[in-house]
């Protein structure tokens, strides 16, 4: 297929009736006759705007002629400065796109060497035919475009373009089956020819074997490992949940002791059940907003870990060496750990260090994050402990949904056994991998190589800072109005005025009021600026409630109606991420809609006008206004002191009664009893994960006793969900039933008798 990469011409005289303009127009016409499109920029001082076009250009042709007033032989200092700024801006985003200078009166003699060294050629008007020059430019462009393909994607494109008949699965045979059905035609027209022709099985040897990591697949994994500064990379096509389980199954046997971040992703807790491991937990801090804080540095000392082993009644051998540590890096709310410090603390004391970096695959590509990611090349190589990193390249990078990767850094004394790891990989990988996801892993890694990765990450950081400053400015302006409230952003009290600043600007310092986590060790935690928590009025960081408040669920529902879907919704917080795909238009739309919500709230607009479909589904709200509903939910939160309940239920001690794998076996064999949450006591032991959404962090894992804090929360959830249908507090692990028309919640508990 023919890809659309135009030649971009930068010439302020392009449309002028002078020799320079007419000469450039003739060259543009010759290039178009060769089948390549042209984009012309005449406003040559928009350096950033022009540089941002480098992603879609196959070449730049930049005029260095000045207006014909005296035909100057020397370029002005201003012209040289502008050209240097343009070239620098392009090279900061793309180190390889061909750049050509075009001159009638000027030559290389008039340009400094630092500009000339970035050029692929200097075109002098009238010294050759335009047809020849066009082919010369396009030859360089083709070489450049050919260099873009990473290994697997190149082979997949070649295969799809070769029009080979396939006698293997999938059964749609390159999309042909869809053409035989009306609904299939809809599917084919929606997804398109290329996706369906590239949907093949692992019988195509030219593409390599994802399960055996051979051929182009292996080449791409090696390429990604190099880009991410790791020793090994394994692409995974069914998410980081699966990546985590692969690492666990490759390293953990029944009875092994593992050290686990209590607020880790549930896939790690599932892995505990599947492997038969015996966990001890590191307990993070939390603030009353419900934001997850860091695990104190003291928890990572081998003495503290040994104390947890000694206190666990299910671990008989108290001298056993922990086999694996899993740490959520960063937390779901953007708190990052100094990973290099943690690696040094635990090297040799725990065999495997697993950093679940599902939410921060971008960190290694920008100097701002130095030391706050796990694999950083030779500088951070451990001596005895193998470092594993799992990343969701679909979350913050550009891969497709479910795209993930496992990165491994060998210890100096313990290289990875690839064969052993791949046996665990095969336990969890599909034998029918989706090749478009593999290709997206390949391309997502290639996009982050060199200056491209720095530029993309820098864009995210700058957009996040612009959003934060905009929110503060609007808040200051509303502060002078009759309705002075506005949304705030959870962040340090002083923001860098220009740019992202330094790590010190985002460091979590001990006992600072804004974060609410209490004591924090120096140089241990920073807030990732691209992870942005928007706070609603009504709740303070100490857990106290204001007289009036706006629960976040109401704001999220409003935003969703206008096409703005929020990543995570807390009691009084909305969490948004500035990925590499975020644009100014997107975050400005969010700001605009928040202002619209404020107007609707301040005027107490009837819900039947704001949410007509919602009110039709839930007529109990038909006579309420926006402010009425917000205040009703706020009063309920305040009555139950829910901020303190949600805080306490995550930090209260939990007693393990059975190993998680043993408790799960009770569930499988149906040796459980289904207990109404109204009847729960602290003697009951859960047979399943109990996980509230938000925040999506399990309260209990199989085999643990209920404590009073968890029981209180579950009873609150039942009462709240009955009172405010449509705004339910979702809790995975609960069984919902209606008894005589009344909503009841049940939980499966282990029969211990």
N, C-alpha and C positions, 0 to 999 in steps of 0.2 A: 504494500500500500504506500501511497505518497503522503508523507507527513508535511504539515504546514508550518514551516519555519521561514518567515520572510527575511529579506535583507532590509535592515533599517538604515535609512539615509538621514544624516544629520547635517542640514544645510539651510542656513537662514536665507540664502538667495535662491532656493529651489524654485520659487514661483516668480522670481524677478526677471525682468527683460534685460538681462545682461549676459555676458559670455559664460560666466561661472554657472548661473542658473540654467541656461539653455544646455550647456555641456552636461551638467548633472542629470537633467531631464532625459537627454538622449541616452545616457548610460542606464538610467532606470528603465527606459523602454526596452533596451537590449536585454537586461536581466529578466524582465517579464516575458519576453519572447522565448527565453530559455525555460520557462515554466515555473519560475519562482516569483512569489508575490513581493511587493515593495510596501514598506511603511515609511512615510516621510515625516520628519520632525523639523519644524522651522524655528521653534522656540528653543534655542540651543542652550539656554542657561538653566533649564530644569534638569539638573544633573541627576538627582535621585530618581525622578520620573523616567528619564532615559535609561538609567542603569537597571531599573526594575524590568525593562523590556528585554534584558539580556537572557532571560529564561526562555523566551520564545523566538529569539533571533538566531539565524544561521550565520550572520555576519553583520558588522557595522561598517558603513562608509561615512567618514566624517570629513566635511569640507574644512580646509584651513585657509581658504581665501577670505579676505576682508572686502568690504564694499569698494567699488572702483572709484576711489577718490585719490588720485595721485599715484595709483598703483604702487603701494609701498613694497619695498624689497625686504624689509625687516618686519617680522611680526611684532605687534605691540605686546608689552608685558601683560596687559589684560587678556589679550587673545591667548597667549601661552598659558596664563593662569587658568582660564576657563577650560582650555583643552586638557590641561593636567587634571583638573578637578573631575572632568567627565571621564577620562580614562581611569583615574583612580576609583571613581564610583562604580564603573563597570567591572573592573578587576576585583574589587572587594566582594562582588557577587558571583563572578564567573571568570576563572583564571584562563580559560581556553578559547572562548568565542573569538573568531577572527576579527581583527580590527584593521581597517584600511584608512589611510589618509588620502584625501583627494585635493590636489592643488593645481592652480593655474599660474599663480605668481610666486608661490612659495615652494620650497624644496626641503629636503632633509637638512640642508645647511642652516636653515632658520629655526630648527627645533632642537631642544635639549635631548641628551641621550636617554634620560629616564622615561621620556615619552616614546621615543623611537623604538626602544627595546621591547615595548609592548605591542608593536605593530606587526602585522603579517604582510604589509606591503604599502608602497606609496604610489598612488596613481597620479600621473601627470597628464593633464588634459591635452588632447590633440597629438600625443606621441604614439598612439596606437589606435586601432579601431575599437569602437565600443563593443562590438561583438566579441573580440578577443578578450578585452578586459572583463566583460561579463562572465565568460567561461573561466577565466583565471580566478575571479572572486568565488564563483560557484564551486570550482575544484577544491579550494580551501574550505568552503562551507561543507561540502560533502565529507571531506576527511574529518572535520570537526563533528558532524552529526554521527558519523560512523563510530567515533570514539565514545559517544555517550552511552551506548548500550552496555549494561552489565552482563555477565556471562549467560545466565539462564534466560533472561528476557530476550536477548538476541536470538537464542535458539528457538524460543517459543514463537517469536515473530516470524522467523524463517519457516518454521513448520506450518504455521497458519497460512502463510502466503504461498506455500508450495502446492496447495490444492491436492493433497494426497487423499485417496479414498481410504477410509479406515474400516477395518473389520473387527474393531475392538469396542468395548464400552467406552463412554456412556451410550445408551441406546438412542439418544436423539441424533447421533451420527453427524456431529458438526452443526446441529441446528435443523437438519432436514426434516426430522420428525415433526417439529413444530409447524412446519409449512403445510402439513396435512390436516390441520385442525383450525377452526376459526379462533378459538381461545389461544391455541399455539401460535397463530399469526400475531396476536397481540403481544405475546411473550417475546417472540423473535424480533418484532419491530421495536419493542421497548429496550431490550438488552443489546441487540445488534449482532452483526455477522462476526466480528472479531472475537468477542467474548465466547461465542458458541463454537467457533472453529478451533479456538485455543483450549477448549474444555476436553481434555483427553485423559487417558489413563496411563499408568506407569508401564504399559507395554511399548511405548515409544522410546526406544533406546537412545535416540539422538538427544533426548532431553535429560538423560540421566535418571537416577533412581532416588527420589526423596527419602525412601526408607533405608536405603543403603548409603546415602550421601556419596553418590558417585557422579561422574561426568559433569555437565554444566551446573547441576545442583550443588555439587561439592565445590566447584570453582566459585560459585556465588557465595556460598557459606564462608569459604576462605577469604573472599574479598570483603565480606561484611566483618569478619573477625579482625581483619587488618584495619578497617575503617574505625571500628569500635575499640581498637587497641587490645584485643583479646587474643588468646591462643587458639581457641576453638569457637565455632558458632554452629548452632543447629536450628534451622528454620522449623517452626511449628505452625500447623495450619488450623488448630482448633483452640487457640487462645492461651493466655498465660496461666489460666487455671490448669491446663494440661501441662504446660512447661514446668510448673511447680511440682506436679505429681511425678513427672519424669525424673526430676532431680532427687526427690524423696525416694522413689523406688530404686534408683541406681545406688543409693548410699545407705539406706536404712533397713534394718532387719527387725523382726519382733523382739521387743525388750530393750532396744536401744534407747538411750536417754537423749532427748532433743530439747533445745532451749528455744522457746517460741515467743515472739512478740504477741502479747495477748490480743492486740487489735489487728492481727494479720488478716489477710484475705481468707475467706472460708475454704478455698482450695487447699491451703496448707493444713487446715483442721481436718478436711476430708482425708488428706494424705496421712495424718496421724492415725486415723481410723483404719485406713487401708493397709498401712505397714505394720500396725501393732506396736507403734512406738510408745514410750512413756514420756509425756511432756512435763517440763517445768516452764513456768511462764514469767516473762519480763512484763511488768505492768506500766504502761505509759501514763503520763499525766493527762488531765483534761481540764478545760475551763467550763464555766457555766453556760457559755453559748452552745456547748456541745462539740466544740472543736477539739480534735485529738491533738494532744501535745506530745512532747518527746519522752522517751524512756530516759530516766536520769542516768548519767554516766556511771554512777555507782552501781547500777544494776548489772553492768557489763563486766564487773570485776569477777575474777574466778572465785574469790571468796564469797561474793554474794550468790553466785550460781551454785556453789557447793552448799550454801545454807539452804537454798531452795530444794536441792536434792535430799538433804538431810531431813527436811520438814515434810517431804512427800511420803505418805504412808504406803504408796503402791510401789515404790522403788526399794527393793530389798538390799541390793548391793550398793551401799552408800559411797563406795570408792570408785564406782564406774565412771569412765571418762565420757563426757557428752560427745555425741557423734556429729550433731548438726545444730547450727544456729540459723534461724530464719528471722530476718528483720525487714519490715516494710519501709522501703527507702524510695520516695519520701512518703509521709503519711498522706491520707486522702485529702487533708486540708493544706498540704504544701509545706509542712515542717520537714526539713532535710537534716540528716545526720552527717557529721564528719566521718565518713566511712573509712578513711585511711587511719584515723585514730583508733577506731573500733577494731580494724584488722590487726593493728599492732598490739592492742590489748589482748586479743584472743588467739593470735597465731601460735599454733602448737597445743593450745589447751582444748580446742574443739576441732575435729577433723575437717568439717565442711562448713564454710561460711556462705549462706545463701542470702543474697540481697534481692528482695522482690522489688525491682525497679519498674513495675508495670506503668507507673505514672511519671517516669523521668528518663526516658531513653534519649532525651535531648541534652542532658547535662554535660556529657563529655565533649560537646562541641562548642563550648563557650568558656572563656577564661574566668568568667564570673563564678562558675561553679567549682573551681579547683578544690580538690580534696573531698568534695561532697557527692561523689559517685564512687562506685566500688572498684572498677577496673580502669586503671590509668597507666597501663604499660609497665615498663620495668621499674619505674619509681615506686610503685605500690605492690610489687610482687612479694608475697609471703614466702616464708621458708618451709613451713610444714603443712599449713592448712590450705586446702583447695578452695578457690573462690568461684562460686557460681552466681550468675546474674540472670534473672528472667525479666524480659521486657515486652510490653505490649506496644509493638511498633505501630499498631493501628490507633493508639490513643492520642499520642502527641506528635507522632511522625505521620507519614503519608500512606502507610500501608492500608490494605483493605481490612474490614472487620474480621476478627479472629486471627489476624496475623500476629505472630509472636516469635520470639527467639530466645534460645538459651546461650549465653556467653560463658565461657570458662577461661579462667586464668590458672595455669598450672602453678603449684607450689614448687619452689626450687628443689625440694627433696621428694616431691610426690606428683609426677605428671599424671594427667588424666588417662585412664584406661578407656579408650574410645569404644572398644568392643563391648566392654561391660556396660558402659553408658548406653550404647545403642540397643542393647537388649531391653533396658528399661524404656527407651524411646519407642521401641516396637510394641510394648505393652499398651501404649496409649495413643499411638498415631494410627490414623485410618489407613487402610490399604488402598483407599481410593482418594488420595489427596487432591485438593482443589488447586490446579496449577496456576490459576489467576492469583490466588493468595500467595503461592510461592514466588511468582513473578513480582508481586507487590512488595514482598520482603526484600527481594533483590534490588528493586528500584528505590525503595525507601532508604536503604543503606547507602546506595550510590548517590542519592540526593544530598546526603550529609557529608560527603567527602570534601576535604579541603575548605576553600573559602565559602563554598555554598552552604555548608553546615553552619559555619559561624554567622553568615548573613541571615539565614532562615531563623536561627535561634535569636539573633539580635533583633530581628523584626518582631518576634513574639514579645520579647522583653520591652521593647520600646512602645508597642501598642498597649501593653499592660500598664506601663507608666503613664501613658497619655490618658488612659481610662481613669486611673486613680486620681490624677490631677483634675480631670474634668468633673469627677464626682465631688471633689473637695470644693471646686469653684462654684458649682451649682448649690452646694450646701451653704456656702457663705452668702450667696445671693438670696436664697430663700430665708436665711436667718433674719433678714430685714423686712419680711412680709408678715401679714396677720396670721398666716399658718406656717410657722418657721421650720417645721420638721422636714427632714430629708433623710434618705438612706446614707449610711456611712459604710466605709470599707475597713475590714479588719487588717491593720497594718501598723508599722511603727509610727509614732507621732510626727516625725519629720521625714519627708520624702526628699530624695535628691532632686534638685531643681532642674538639672539637665542630665539626660541619659539615665543609665541604670544605677550609677554610683558604684560602691564597692560592697564586699561582703559585710563590712562593718555597719553599713547602713541598714542591713536586713538581719543582723545578728539578734538572736533572742538572748537578752541579757537578764541576769537574775533579778527576780522580783519586780520586773517592770509591770505596771498596771495594765498596759494595753493587751498583753498576751494572756495574762491570768493564769500562768502555769507555775508560779512560785519560783523556787530556787532552780537555776540552770547553770551548769558549769561553763566557763568561758570557752569560746571557740569550739562549741559542740553542735550548735544548731543554728540554721538560718531559715528564713521564710523564702520560698521560691516566689519571686515576684509575679510569675505568670499564673499562679494559683490564687484566685481572687475570691474572697468571701465577702459578700455584701450583707450588711446587717440591717435588720428592720428596727424601727423604733419599738420600745416596749420592754426590752430585757437588757439588763446591764451585766457587765462582765463578772460581777460578784454574785449574780443569780437573783438579784432583787428585780421586782417588776414595777414598771411605771403604772400610773393610773390608766393610761390609754396605751394601746399597742396594736401592732399590725402583724399577725402571724404570717410566716413566709409562705405557707401553703396557699393562702389566698392570692398573694402576689404571683406565685408560680402558675396558678391556674389562669390568671389573667394573661400573663405573658404567653402561655401555651396557646391561648385562643388567637394570639397574634403572631404565631409561628416562631416564637422564641422559646426553645425547649431548654430547661435548666438541668445541668448535670446532677446536682445533689441539693436537696431541700431539707433544711433543718427546721427547728421550731421557729427561730427568728433569723434565719440566714439562708442565703442563696449562694451556691458555689459555682463559679464559672472559670473555665480554663482558656488561656490565650495560647492555643496551639499554633503551629506554623501555618495553619489555614485560616486563621482569624484575619479579618480585614477591618479597616476603619468604618466601613459601612455597617458591618455587623455590630460592633460595639456601640457605635453612635445610635443605631436603631434600638439597642437595649436601653441606653440612656433616655432616649425619646419616649419609649414606652413606660419607663419608670416615672417620667414626668406626667404622662397621661394618667397613669394609675393614681398619682398624687391628686390630680384634679378631680378624678372620680371619687376618691375617698373623701377629700375635703368637702365636696358637695353632697356626699352621701347618696350618690346616684342609685336608683332602684336596681336590684339585682336582675329583675326581669328584662331590663334594658342592656345591662352589661353582659350577663350570662343567660340569654334567653333559652338556649338548649339545655344548659345545666339546670335551670329552674324548672324546666319541663320534666326533667328526669327526677328532680328532688323538689317537689312543690312546697315542702316545708319552709323554703326560703323565699317564697313568692312575695311576701309583704315586707321583706327586709331590704335595707340599703347596704351599700358597700361598707360604710363605717359601722353599721349595726352588727353585721356579721363578724367583722374584724374584732369588734369589742366583745362579742359573745364568746368567741373562741379564746380571746385573750383572758377574759375573766375566768374561763374554765381552767386554762393553764395556770393562772395565778392561784386559783382556789386549791388546786392539787399540788402547787409548788413543783411543777413538772421539771423545771430546770434543775432543781436539786435532785429530784428522783433520777433523771437521766444521767446526771453526773455521778451520783452515788452508786447506781447499779453497775457501773463499769469499773469502779475502783474498790468496791466492797470485796472482802476475802471470799473465795470460793473453795469448797471442800471437795476433793476428788474421792469418790467411793469405789468406782470401778475404772479399769483402763478403758479408754474410749472404744477400742476395738471390741472389748468384751461387752460393753453396754450396747454397742451396735448389733452384736450377735443376738442379744435379747430381742431387739426390734425385729431382726430378720426372722427369728424363730417364733415371733408373736408372743413372747413372754413379757408382755407389757400390759399396762392398764391405762385407759384413757381417762384422765382426771380433769374435771371442770376447774378452770383457773380460780373460781370462787372457793374451791375446796383444797387448793394447794397448800401444803405446809412445808416447813424446812426439812422434813423427813423424806420428801419425795426426791427421786433421782431421775434426771431427764434421760430419755433414750435417743434423743435427736438434738441437732443444733437448734438453739432458740435465738433468732436473729431479727432485731427490729430494723425497719427501713422507714426513715433514716435512723442511723447512719449506715446500716448494712454491716455492722460488726457484731459477730455472735456474742451473746451474753453468757451462754453456757454451751459446753460441748457434751456429747454423750458421756455419762458416767459421773457427772457432777451434781451435787445437791443444790436445790433451789435455796437461795437466801431470801430474806424478807424484802430486800430492795428490788429484786427481780419480780417477786410476787406482787409487790405494790405497783410496779410498772405495768404488768400484764392486766391487772384489774383496772388500772386507769385506762389502758388502751381499749378494753371492752366497754367501759362507760363512755369514753369519748367517741368511739366509733358508732355507738348506738345513738348518741346525741347529735353528731355532725356527719351524717352520711355524705359521701363524696369527698370527704377530707380525712379518710381513715388513716390511722397509724398502722401500717402493715407490719406484721410480725411473722416471718417464716418459721415454721415449726409448730404453729398453732393450727388446730383443726377447727373450722368454723361451721357451726350448725345452728339452725333455728328450731327452738323447742317451744311449741305453742305460740309461734309467732315472735318469740323473743330471741335475740341473738345471744348465742353462748359460745365461749371459747374453751377448747380442750387441749391438753398436751399429753403426749405419750410418755409415761414414766415406767421405769424398770420395776418388775415385780421382784422384790428382794426376799420375800418369805420362802 
